[in-house]
Amino acid sequence: GIIRDKSRNSFERIIRELTERGAEGIVLGCTEIPLLIDEKNISTRIFDTAKIHADKALEFAVKT
């Protein structure tokens, strides 16, 4: 798909606003949202659930 700068800027602005209001981390609970975020522009800890699940699945597969 096409990632528009307007969409990226909106998500990053929302994350900054949440951080200013006290958020200590942001959960990216959708597979497409991480494509919008450039973590270099975000100071808050980001939790990419797709990556977390993939890492755990790989860890499980390697152990069995």
PDB file of N, CA, C and O in Angstrom:
ATOM      1  N   GLY A   1       0.793  -1.178   0.000  1.00  0.00           N
ATOM      2  CA  GLY A   1       0.000   0.000   0.000  1.00  0.00           C
ATOM      3  C   GLY A   1       0.848   1.260   0.000  1.00  0.00           C
ATOM      4  O   GLY A   1       2.074   1.215   0.098  1.00  0.00           O
ATOM      5  N   ILE A   2       0.183   2.340  -0.108  1.00  0.00           N
ATOM      6  CA  ILE A   2       0.828   3.654  -0.128  1.00  0.00           C
ATOM      7  C   ILE A   2       0.756   4.258   1.268  1.00  0.00           C
ATOM      8  O   ILE A   2      -0.312   4.331   1.875  1.00  0.00           O
ATOM      9  N   ILE A   3       1.906   4.687   1.760  1.00  0.00           N
ATOM     10  CA  ILE A   3       1.957   5.365   3.053  1.00  0.00           C
ATOM     11  C   ILE A   3       2.125   6.850   2.787  1.00  0.00           C
ATOM     12  O   ILE A   3       3.137   7.289   2.242  1.00  0.00           O
ATOM     13  N   ARG A   4       1.132   7.602   3.173  1.00  0.00           N
ATOM     14  CA  ARG A   4       1.161   9.045   2.935  1.00  0.00           C
ATOM     15  C   ARG A   4       1.817   9.761   4.112  1.00  0.00           C
ATOM     16  O   ARG A   4       1.651   9.369   5.267  1.00  0.00           O
ATOM     17  N   ASP A   5       2.564  10.817   3.796  1.00  0.00           N
ATOM     18  CA  ASP A   5       3.206  11.610   4.846  1.00  0.00           C
ATOM     19  C   ASP A   5       2.179  12.141   5.839  1.00  0.00           C
ATOM     20  O   ASP A   5       2.453  12.218   7.037  1.00  0.00           O
ATOM     21  N   LYS A   6       1.002  12.508   5.346  1.00  0.00           N
ATOM     22  CA  LYS A   6      -0.048  13.031   6.228  1.00  0.00           C
ATOM     23  C   LYS A   6      -0.436  11.985   7.276  1.00  0.00           C
ATOM     24  O   LYS A   6      -0.618  12.315   8.448  1.00  0.00           O
ATOM     25  N   SER A   7      -0.562  10.735   6.856  1.00  0.00           N
ATOM     26  CA  SER A   7      -0.903   9.659   7.792  1.00  0.00           C
ATOM     27  C   SER A   7       0.218   9.445   8.798  1.00  0.00           C
ATOM     28  O   SER A   7      -0.036   9.330   9.997  1.00  0.00           O
ATOM     29  N   ARG A   8       1.452   9.390   8.318  1.00  0.00           N
ATOM     30  CA  ARG A   8       2.608   9.202   9.196  1.00  0.00           C
ATOM     31  C   ARG A   8       2.686  10.340  10.212  1.00  0.00           C
ATOM     32  O   ARG A   8       2.865  10.100  11.407  1.00  0.00           O
ATOM     33  N   ASN A   9       2.553  11.563   9.741  1.00  0.00           N
ATOM     34  CA  ASN A   9       2.630  12.725  10.627  1.00  0.00           C
ATOM     35  C   ASN A   9       1.522  12.709  11.671  1.00  0.00           C
ATOM     36  O   ASN A   9       1.750  13.073  12.825  1.00  0.00           O
ATOM     37  N   SER A  10       0.326  12.291  11.274  1.00  0.00           N
ATOM     38  CA  SER A  10      -0.798  12.228  12.216  1.00  0.00           C
ATOM     39  C   SER A  10      -0.523  11.222  13.328  1.00  0.00           C
ATOM     40  O   SER A  10      -0.724  11.530  14.503  1.00  0.00           O
ATOM     41  N   PHE A  11      -0.068  10.031  12.971  1.00  0.00           N
ATOM     42  CA  PHE A  11       0.220   9.022  13.987  1.00  0.00           C
ATOM     43  C   PHE A  11       1.343   9.474  14.912  1.00  0.00           C
ATOM     44  O   PHE A  11       1.253   9.304  16.128  1.00  0.00           O
ATOM     45  N   GLU A  12       2.397  10.046  14.344  1.00  0.00           N
ATOM     46  CA  GLU A  12       3.512  10.499  15.175  1.00  0.00           C
ATOM     47  C   GLU A  12       3.084  11.647  16.087  1.00  0.00           C
ATOM     48  O   GLU A  12       3.550  11.739  17.223  1.00  0.00           O
ATOM     49  N   ARG A  13       2.211  12.517  15.606  1.00  0.00           N
ATOM     50  CA  ARG A  13       1.698  13.615  16.441  1.00  0.00           C
ATOM     51  C   ARG A  13       0.880  13.056  17.603  1.00  0.00           C
ATOM     52  O   ARG A  13       1.024  13.502  18.742  1.00  0.00           O
ATOM     53  N   ILE A  14       0.036  12.097  17.317  1.00  0.00           N
ATOM     54  CA  ILE A  14      -0.784  11.485  18.367  1.00  0.00           C
ATOM     55  C   ILE A  14       0.104  10.822  19.417  1.00  0.00           C
ATOM     56  O   ILE A  14      -0.155  10.945  20.614  1.00  0.00           O
ATOM     57  N   ILE A  15       1.137  10.128  18.982  1.00  0.00           N
ATOM     58  CA  ILE A  15       2.051   9.483  19.930  1.00  0.00           C
ATOM     59  C   ILE A  15       2.754  10.525  20.786  1.00  0.00           C
ATOM     60  O   ILE A  15       2.901  10.339  21.994  1.00  0.00           O
ATOM     61  N   ARG A  16       3.190  11.618  20.172  1.00  0.00           N
ATOM     62  CA  ARG A  16       3.839  12.690  20.954  1.00  0.00           C
ATOM     63  C   ARG A  16       2.873  13.273  21.981  1.00  0.00           C
ATOM     64  O   ARG A  16       3.256  13.519  23.125  1.00  0.00           O
ATOM     65  N   GLU A  17       1.625  13.494  21.580  1.00  0.00           N
ATOM     66  CA  GLU A  17       0.621  14.037  22.504  1.00  0.00           C
ATOM     67  C   GLU A  17       0.364  13.078  23.664  1.00  0.00           C
ATOM     68  O   GLU A  17       0.248  13.510  24.811  1.00  0.00           O
ATOM     69  N   LEU A  18       0.275  11.794  23.377  1.00  0.00           N
ATOM     70  CA  LEU A  18       0.070  10.813  24.442  1.00  0.00           C
ATOM     71  C   LEU A  18       1.263  10.789  25.395  1.00  0.00           C
ATOM     72  O   LEU A  18       1.096  10.649  26.607  1.00  0.00           O
ATOM     73  N   THR A  19       2.453  10.923  24.845  1.00  0.00           N
ATOM     74  CA  THR A  19       3.664  10.962  25.670  1.00  0.00           C
ATOM     75  C   THR A  19       3.656  12.185  26.572  1.00  0.00           C
ATOM     76  O   THR A  19       3.996  12.094  27.751  1.00  0.00           O
ATOM     77  N   GLU A  20       3.269  13.323  26.024  1.00  0.00           N
ATOM     78  CA  GLU A  20       3.194  14.550  26.819  1.00  0.00           C
ATOM     79  C   GLU A  20       2.174  14.419  27.945  1.00  0.00           C
ATOM     80  O   GLU A  20       2.302  15.072  28.981  1.00  0.00           O
ATOM     81  N   ARG A  21       1.165  13.579  27.744  1.00  0.00           N
ATOM     82  CA  ARG A  21       0.130  13.368  28.767  1.00  0.00           C
ATOM     83  C   ARG A  21       0.510  12.254  29.743  1.00  0.00           C
ATOM     84  O   ARG A  21      -0.271  11.909  30.630  1.00  0.00           O
ATOM     85  N   GLY A  22       1.708  11.694  29.580  1.00  0.00           N
ATOM     86  CA  GLY A  22       2.206  10.725  30.549  1.00  0.00           C
ATOM     87  C   GLY A  22       2.360   9.294  30.078  1.00  0.00           C
ATOM     88  O   GLY A  22       2.763   8.435  30.863  1.00  0.00           O
ATOM     89  N   ALA A  23       2.054   9.012  28.830  1.00  0.00           N
ATOM     90  CA  ALA A  23       2.217   7.639  28.341  1.00  0.00           C
ATOM     91  C   ALA A  23       3.689   7.245  28.394  1.00  0.00           C
ATOM     92  O   ALA A  23       4.563   8.010  27.984  1.00  0.00           O
ATOM     93  N   GLU A  24       3.950   6.052  28.901  1.00  0.00           N
ATOM     94  CA  GLU A  24       5.320   5.550  28.995  1.00  0.00           C
ATOM     95  C   GLU A  24       5.644   4.583  27.870  1.00  0.00           C
ATOM     96  O   GLU A  24       6.801   4.206  27.687  1.00  0.00           O
ATOM     97  N   GLY A  25       4.641   4.185  27.122  1.00  0.00           N
ATOM     98  CA  GLY A  25       4.828   3.280  26.000  1.00  0.00           C
ATOM     99  C   GLY A  25       3.582   3.294  25.138  1.00  0.00           C
ATOM    100  O   GLY A  25       2.496   3.668  25.583  1.00  0.00           O
ATOM    101  N   ILE A  26       3.763   2.879  23.900  1.00  0.00           N
ATOM    102  CA  ILE A  26       2.661   2.846  22.939  1.00  0.00           C
ATOM    103  C   ILE A  26       2.587   1.441  22.350  1.00  0.00           C
ATOM    104  O   ILE A  26       3.586   0.914  21.860  1.00  0.00           O
ATOM    105  N   VAL A  27       1.398   0.838  22.399  1.00  0.00           N
ATOM    106  CA  VAL A  27       1.178  -0.482  21.821  1.00  0.00           C
ATOM    107  C   VAL A  27       0.637  -0.299  20.409  1.00  0.00           C
ATOM    108  O   VAL A  27      -0.420   0.299  20.204  1.00  0.00           O
ATOM    109  N   LEU A  28       1.377  -0.821  19.446  1.00  0.00           N
ATOM    110  CA  LEU A  28       0.920  -0.802  18.056  1.00  0.00           C
ATOM    111  C   LEU A  28       0.227  -2.139  17.815  1.00  0.00           C
ATOM    112  O   LEU A  28       0.865  -3.121  17.436  1.00  0.00           O
ATOM    113  N   GLY A  29      -1.087  -2.166  18.038  1.00  0.00           N
ATOM    114  CA  GLY A  29      -1.842  -3.409  18.031  1.00  0.00           C
ATOM    115  C   GLY A  29      -2.449  -3.772  16.695  1.00  0.00           C
ATOM    116  O   GLY A  29      -3.410  -4.540  16.647  1.00  0.00           O
ATOM    117  N   CYS A  30      -1.931  -3.255  15.635  1.00  0.00           N
ATOM    118  CA  CYS A  30      -2.438  -3.532  14.291  1.00  0.00           C
ATOM    119  C   CYS A  30      -1.233  -3.770  13.389  1.00  0.00           C
ATOM    120  O   CYS A  30      -0.211  -3.101  13.545  1.00  0.00           O
ATOM    121  N   THR A  31      -1.329  -4.688  12.470  1.00  0.00           N
ATOM    122  CA  THR A  31      -0.162  -5.032  11.653  1.00  0.00           C
ATOM    123  C   THR A  31       0.275  -3.910  10.721  1.00  0.00           C
ATOM    124  O   THR A  31       1.433  -3.878  10.307  1.00  0.00           O
ATOM    125  N   GLU A  32      -0.619  -2.992  10.383  1.00  0.00           N
ATOM    126  CA  GLU A  32      -0.263  -1.931   9.443  1.00  0.00           C
ATOM    127  C   GLU A  32       0.346  -0.703  10.120  1.00  0.00           C
ATOM    128  O   GLU A  32       1.126   0.018   9.498  1.00  0.00           O
ATOM    129  N   ILE A  33       0.005  -0.459  11.373  1.00  0.00           N
ATOM    130  CA  ILE A  33       0.462   0.765  12.044  1.00  0.00           C
ATOM    131  C   ILE A  33       1.986   0.869  12.110  1.00  0.00           C
ATOM    132  O   ILE A  33       2.515   1.960  11.894  1.00  0.00           O
ATOM    133  N   PRO A  34       2.722  -0.215  12.397  1.00  0.00           N
ATOM    134  CA  PRO A  34       4.184  -0.071  12.441  1.00  0.00           C
ATOM    135  C   PRO A  34       4.792   0.444  11.133  1.00  0.00           C
ATOM    136  O   PRO A  34       5.881   1.018  11.131  1.00  0.00           O
ATOM    137  N   LEU A  35       4.087   0.237  10.034  1.00  0.00           N
ATOM    138  CA  LEU A  35       4.580   0.744   8.753  1.00  0.00           C
ATOM    139  C   LEU A  35       4.527   2.268   8.700  1.00  0.00           C
ATOM    140  O   LEU A  35       5.256   2.889   7.926  1.00  0.00           O
ATOM    141  N   LEU A  36       3.672   2.868   9.515  1.00  0.00           N
ATOM    142  CA  LEU A  36       3.507   4.322   9.536  1.00  0.00           C
ATOM    143  C   LEU A  36       4.513   5.023  10.438  1.00  0.00           C
ATOM    144  O   LEU A  36       4.781   6.212  10.260  1.00  0.00           O
ATOM    145  N   ILE A  37       5.070   4.302  11.398  1.00  0.00           N
ATOM    146  CA  ILE A  37       5.864   4.928  12.442  1.00  0.00           C
ATOM    147  C   ILE A  37       7.346   4.818  12.128  1.00  0.00           C
ATOM    148  O   ILE A  37       7.852   3.740  11.818  1.00  0.00           O
ATOM    149  N   ASP A  38       8.029   5.944  12.213  1.00  0.00           N
ATOM    150  CA  ASP A  38       9.487   5.953  12.131  1.00  0.00           C
ATOM    151  C   ASP A  38       9.984   6.134  13.561  1.00  0.00           C
ATOM    152  O   ASP A  38       9.917   7.233  14.111  1.00  0.00           O
ATOM    153  N   GLU A  39      10.483   5.058  14.162  1.00  0.00           N
ATOM    154  CA  GLU A  39      10.842   5.090  15.581  1.00  0.00           C
ATOM    155  C   GLU A  39      11.938   6.106  15.896  1.00  0.00           C
ATOM    156  O   GLU A  39      12.118   6.478  17.055  1.00  0.00           O
ATOM    157  N   LYS A  40      12.670   6.558  14.881  1.00  0.00           N
ATOM    158  CA  LYS A  40      13.674   7.610  15.107  1.00  0.00           C
ATOM    159  C   LYS A  40      13.008   8.911  15.541  1.00  0.00           C
ATOM    160  O   LYS A  40      13.633   9.740  16.203  1.00  0.00           O
ATOM    161  N   ASN A  41      11.742   9.092  15.168  1.00  0.00           N
ATOM    162  CA  ASN A  41      11.020  10.321  15.496  1.00  0.00           C
ATOM    163  C   ASN A  41      10.232  10.219  16.797  1.00  0.00           C
ATOM    164  O   ASN A  41       9.570  11.177  17.199  1.00  0.00           O
ATOM    165  N   ILE A  42      10.298   9.066  17.456  1.00  0.00           N
ATOM    166  CA  ILE A  42       9.489   8.816  18.645  1.00  0.00           C
ATOM    167  C   ILE A  42      10.413   8.545  19.832  1.00  0.00           C
ATOM    168  O   ILE A  42      11.312   7.709  19.750  1.00  0.00           O
ATOM    169  N   SER A  43      10.184   9.257  20.930  1.00  0.00           N
ATOM    170  CA  SER A  43      11.017   9.038  22.117  1.00  0.00           C
ATOM    171  C   SER A  43      10.395   8.034  23.081  1.00  0.00           C
ATOM    172  O   SER A  43      11.071   7.550  23.989  1.00  0.00           O
ATOM    173  N   THR A  44       9.133   7.720  22.898  1.00  0.00           N
ATOM    174  CA  THR A  44       8.409   6.794  23.763  1.00  0.00           C
ATOM    175  C   THR A  44       8.679   5.360  23.329  1.00  0.00           C
ATOM    176  O   THR A  44       8.888   5.091  22.146  1.00  0.00           O
ATOM    177  N   ARG A  45       8.675   4.451  24.283  1.00  0.00           N
ATOM    178  CA  ARG A  45       8.878   3.046  23.953  1.00  0.00           C
ATOM    179  C   ARG A  45       7.701   2.542  23.117  1.00  0.00           C
ATOM    180  O   ARG A  45       6.540   2.786  23.443  1.00  0.00           O
ATOM    181  N   ILE A  46       8.024   1.840  22.040  1.00  0.00           N
ATOM    182  CA  ILE A  46       7.025   1.322  21.112  1.00  0.00           C
ATOM    183  C   ILE A  46       6.959  -0.198  21.245  1.00  0.00           C
ATOM    184  O   ILE A  46       7.989  -0.872  21.251  1.00  0.00           O
ATOM    185  N   PHE A  47       5.740  -0.733  21.351  1.00  0.00           N
ATOM    186  CA  PHE A  47       5.529  -2.173  21.408  1.00  0.00           C
ATOM    187  C   PHE A  47       4.789  -2.588  20.140  1.00  0.00           C
ATOM    188  O   PHE A  47       3.588  -2.354  20.012  1.00  0.00           O
ATOM    189  N   ASP A  48       5.499  -3.197  19.218  1.00  0.00           N
ATOM    190  CA  ASP A  48       4.940  -3.664  17.954  1.00  0.00           C
ATOM    191  C   ASP A  48       4.461  -5.097  18.168  1.00  0.00           C
ATOM    192  O   ASP A  48       5.267  -6.026  18.191  1.00  0.00           O
ATOM    193  N   THR A  49       3.150  -5.277  18.322  1.00  0.00           N
ATOM    194  CA  THR A  49       2.629  -6.596  18.670  1.00  0.00           C
ATOM    195  C   THR A  49       2.882  -7.638  17.580  1.00  0.00           C
ATOM    196  O   THR A  49       3.050  -8.816  17.894  1.00  0.00           O
ATOM    197  N   ALA A  50       2.912  -7.240  16.330  1.00  0.00           N
ATOM    198  CA  ALA A  50       3.206  -8.200  15.260  1.00  0.00           C
ATOM    199  C   ALA A  50       4.622  -8.739  15.423  1.00  0.00           C
ATOM    200  O   ALA A  50       4.850  -9.941  15.288  1.00  0.00           O
ATOM    201  N   LYS A  51       5.570  -7.858  15.712  1.00  0.00           N
ATOM    202  CA  LYS A  51       6.961  -8.280  15.917  1.00  0.00           C
ATOM    203  C   LYS A  51       7.089  -9.118  17.181  1.00  0.00           C
ATOM    204  O   LYS A  51       7.791 -10.129  17.185  1.00  0.00           O
ATOM    205  N   ILE A  52       6.425  -8.711  18.244  1.00  0.00           N
ATOM    206  CA  ILE A  52       6.477  -9.471  19.498  1.00  0.00           C
ATOM    207  C   ILE A  52       5.955 -10.890  19.274  1.00  0.00           C
ATOM    208  O   ILE A  52       6.571 -11.856  19.725  1.00  0.00           O
ATOM    209  N   HIS A  53       4.825 -11.020  18.579  1.00  0.00           N
ATOM    210  CA  HIS A  53       4.269 -12.350  18.308  1.00  0.00           C
ATOM    211  C   HIS A  53       5.190 -13.167  17.407  1.00  0.00           C
ATOM    212  O   HIS A  53       5.393 -14.357  17.649  1.00  0.00           O
ATOM    213  N   ALA A  54       5.743 -12.552  16.386  1.00  0.00           N
ATOM    214  CA  ALA A  54       6.650 -13.265  15.481  1.00  0.00           C
ATOM    215  C   ALA A  54       7.894 -13.740  16.223  1.00  0.00           C
ATOM    216  O   ALA A  54       8.336 -14.873  16.032  1.00  0.00           O
ATOM    217  N   ASP A  55       8.458 -12.882  17.068  1.00  0.00           N
ATOM    218  CA  ASP A  55       9.645 -13.263  17.844  1.00  0.00           C
ATOM    219  C   ASP A  55       9.343 -14.447  18.758  1.00  0.00           C
ATOM    220  O   ASP A  55      10.137 -15.383  18.849  1.00  0.00           O
ATOM    221  N   LYS A  56       8.200 -14.406  19.432  1.00  0.00           N
ATOM    222  CA  LYS A  56       7.826 -15.497  20.340  1.00  0.00           C
ATOM    223  C   LYS A  56       7.531 -16.785  19.567  1.00  0.00           C
ATOM    224  O   LYS A  56       7.872 -17.873  20.031  1.00  0.00           O
ATOM    225  N   ALA A  57       6.909 -16.677  18.409  1.00  0.00           N
ATOM    226  CA  ALA A  57       6.637 -17.861  17.594  1.00  0.00           C
ATOM    227  C   ALA A  57       7.944 -18.498  17.136  1.00  0.00           C
ATOM    228  O   ALA A  57       8.084 -19.721  17.159  1.00  0.00           O
ATOM    229  N   LEU A  58       8.893 -17.679  16.725  1.00  0.00           N
ATOM    230  CA  LEU A  58      10.201 -18.191  16.315  1.00  0.00           C
ATOM    231  C   LEU A  58      10.910 -18.842  17.498  1.00  0.00           C
ATOM    232  O   LEU A  58      11.481 -19.925  17.368  1.00  0.00           O
ATOM    233  N   GLU A  59      10.872 -18.186  18.636  1.00  0.00           N
ATOM    234  CA  GLU A  59      11.492 -18.733  19.847  1.00  0.00           C
ATOM    235  C   GLU A  59      10.881 -20.096  20.189  1.00  0.00           C
ATOM    236  O   GLU A  59      11.602 -21.037  20.522  1.00  0.00           O
ATOM    237  N   PHE A  60       9.563 -20.195  20.106  1.00  0.00           N
ATOM    238  CA  PHE A  60       8.874 -21.452  20.386  1.00  0.00           C
ATOM    239  C   PHE A  60       9.269 -22.528  19.370  1.00  0.00           C
ATOM    240  O   PHE A  60       9.530 -23.672  19.742  1.00  0.00           O
ATOM    241  N   ALA A  61       9.311 -22.158  18.090  1.00  0.00           N
ATOM    242  CA  ALA A  61       9.635 -23.117  17.036  1.00  0.00           C
ATOM    243  C   ALA A  61      11.055 -23.652  17.183  1.00  0.00           C
ATOM    244  O   ALA A  61      11.307 -24.829  16.925  1.00  0.00           O
ATOM    245  N   VAL A  62      11.967 -22.806  17.590  1.00  0.00           N
ATOM    246  CA  VAL A  62      13.362 -23.220  17.730  1.00  0.00           C
ATOM    247  C   VAL A  62      13.533 -24.152  18.930  1.00  0.00           C
ATOM    248  O   VAL A  62      14.374 -25.052  18.905  1.00  0.00           O
ATOM    249  N   LYS A  63      12.742 -23.940  19.975  1.00  0.00           N
ATOM    250  CA  LYS A  63      12.846 -24.765  21.184  1.00  0.00           C
ATOM    251  C   LYS A  63      12.270 -26.164  20.991  1.00  0.00           C
ATOM    252  O   LYS A  63      12.666 -27.094  21.693  1.00  0.00           O
ATOM    253  N   THR A  64      11.337 -26.326  20.044  1.00  0.00           N
ATOM    254  CA  THR A  64      10.680 -27.633  19.892  1.00  0.00           C
ATOM    255  C   THR A  64      11.339 -28.490  18.847  1.00  0.00           C
ATOM    256  O   THR A  64      10.902 -29.614  18.606  1.00  0.00           O
TER     257      THR A  64
END
